[in-house]
């Protein structure tokens, strides 16, 4: 199996499904933002390509909100295929 290569994607190109958005915990977002500020983003989010929406978030809603909190415009991401969500 080939190693997934991460790339930086503009936050505005990522659609976050409501069920992921509704599960967000502010305390967790703040902890992740602090960690990213100190050590950088260690774990890329996972997205899948979508013809209409650009990218759809698969995993990493808290990380997305954390980088937004830090004022970033891009996030490091793995682009995964349908059914290939675990690393």
C-alpha positions as a Markdown table, in Angstrom:
| # | Residue | x | y | z |
|---|---|---|---|---|
| 1 | Unk | 0.0 | 0.0 | 0.0 |
| 2 | Unk | 1.3 | 3.4 | -0.9 |
| 3 | Unk | 1.9 | 5.9 | 1.9 |
| 4 | Unk | -0.6 | 8.7 | 1.9 |
| 5 | Unk | 1.0 | 12.1 | 1.2 |
| 6 | Unk | -0.4 | 15.1 | 3.0 |
| 7 | Unk | -1.1 | 18.4 | 1.4 |
| 8 | Unk | -2.3 | 21.8 | 2.5 |
| 9 | Unk | -5.9 | 22.7 | 1.6 |
| 10 | Unk | -7.6 | 26.0 | 2.0 |
| 11 | Unk | -10.1 | 25.9 | 4.9 |
| 12 | Unk | -12.7 | 27.6 | 2.7 |
| 13 | Unk | -12.7 | 24.6 | 0.3 |
| 14 | Unk | -13.6 | 22.1 | 3.1 |
| 15 | Unk | -17.2 | 21.3 | 3.8 |
| 16 | Unk | -17.9 | 20.2 | 7.4 |
| 17 | Unk | -21.0 | 17.9 | 7.7 |
| 18 | Unk | -23.5 | 19.0 | 10.4 |
| 19 | Unk | -23.0 | 15.9 | 12.5 |
| 20 | Unk | -19.3 | 16.6 | 12.8 |
| 21 | Unk | -19.9 | 20.3 | 13.5 |
| 22 | Unk | -22.5 | 19.5 | 16.2 |
| 23 | Unk | -20.1 | 17.2 | 18.1 |
| 24 | Unk | -17.5 | 19.9 | 18.7 |
| 25 | Unk | -16.2 | 20.6 | 22.2 |
| 26 | Unk | -14.7 | 24.1 | 22.8 |
| 27 | Unk | -12.3 | 22.9 | 25.4 |
| 28 | Unk | -10.8 | 20.3 | 23.1 |
| 29 | Unk | -10.5 | 22.9 | 20.3 |
| 30 | Unk | -8.6 | 25.2 | 22.6 |
| 31 | Unk | -6.2 | 22.3 | 23.7 |
| 32 | Unk | -5.5 | 21.4 | 20.1 |
| 33 | Unk | -4.9 | 25.0 | 19.1 |
| 34 | Unk | -2.4 | 25.4 | 22.0 |
| 35 | Unk | -0.6 | 22.2 | 20.9 |
| 36 | Unk | -0.5 | 23.3 | 17.2 |
| 37 | Unk | 0.9 | 26.7 | 18.3 |
| 38 | Unk | 3.6 | 25.0 | 20.3 |
| 39 | Unk | 4.5 | 22.0 | 18.1 |
| 40 | Unk | 2.7 | 22.5 | 14.8 |
| 41 | Unk | 0.0 | 20.3 | 13.4 |
| 42 | Unk | 1.1 | 16.7 | 14.0 |
| 43 | Unk | -1.8 | 14.8 | 12.6 |
| 44 | Unk | -3.3 | 15.9 | 9.3 |
| 45 | Unk | -7.1 | 15.9 | 8.9 |
| 46 | Unk | -8.8 | 13.5 | 6.5 |
| 47 | Unk | -11.0 | 14.8 | 3.6 |
| 48 | Unk | -12.4 | 13.2 | 0.5 |
| 49 | Unk | -12.9 | 14.9 | -2.8 |
| 50 | Unk | -16.5 | 15.9 | -3.8 |
| 51 | Unk | -17.5 | 17.1 | -7.2 |
| 52 | Unk | -19.9 | 19.7 | -5.8 |
| 53 | Unk | -18.4 | 20.7 | -2.5 |
| 54 | Unk | -14.6 | 20.5 | -3.2 |
| 55 | Unk | -13.6 | 18.5 | -0.1 |
| 56 | Unk | -15.7 | 16.9 | 2.6 |
| 57 | Unk | -14.3 | 16.5 | 6.0 |
| 58 | Unk | -14.0 | 12.8 | 7.1 |
| 59 | Unk | -11.9 | 13.2 | 10.3 |
| 60 | Unk | -10.5 | 16.2 | 12.1 |
| 61 | Unk | -13.3 | 18.7 | 12.9 |
| 62 | Unk | -11.6 | 19.8 | 16.1 |
| 63 | Unk | -8.3 | 20.3 | 14.3 |
| 64 | Unk | -10.0 | 22.4 | 11.6 |
| 65 | Unk | -11.6 | 24.7 | 14.3 |
| 66 | Unk | -8.2 | 24.9 | 16.1 |
| 67 | Unk | -6.3 | 26.1 | 13.0 |
| 68 | Unk | -9.2 | 28.6 | 12.3 |
| 69 | Unk | -8.8 | 29.9 | 15.9 |
| 70 | Unk | -5.1 | 30.4 | 15.2 |
| 71 | Unk | -6.0 | 32.5 | 12.1 |
| 72 | Unk | -4.7 | 30.0 | 9.6 |
| 73 | Unk | -6.1 | 29.8 | 6.0 |
| 74 | Unk | -4.9 | 26.3 | 5.2 |
| 75 | Unk | -4.8 | 23.0 | 7.0 |
| 76 | Unk | -2.7 | 19.9 | 6.5 |
| 77 | Unk | -4.8 | 17.1 | 5.1 |
| 78 | Unk | -4.8 | 13.6 | 3.7 |
| 79 | Unk | -7.1 | 13.1 | 0.8 |
| 80 | Unk | -8.7 | 9.7 | 1.2 |
| 81 | Unk | -10.9 | 7.6 | -1.1 |
| 82 | Unk | -14.4 | 6.4 | -0.1 |
| 83 | Unk | -14.1 | 3.5 | 2.3 |
| 84 | Unk | -10.4 | 4.2 | 3.1 |
| 85 | Unk | -10.8 | 6.4 | 6.1 |
| 86 | Unk | -8.5 | 4.8 | 8.7 |
| 87 | Unk | -4.7 | 5.4 | 8.4 |
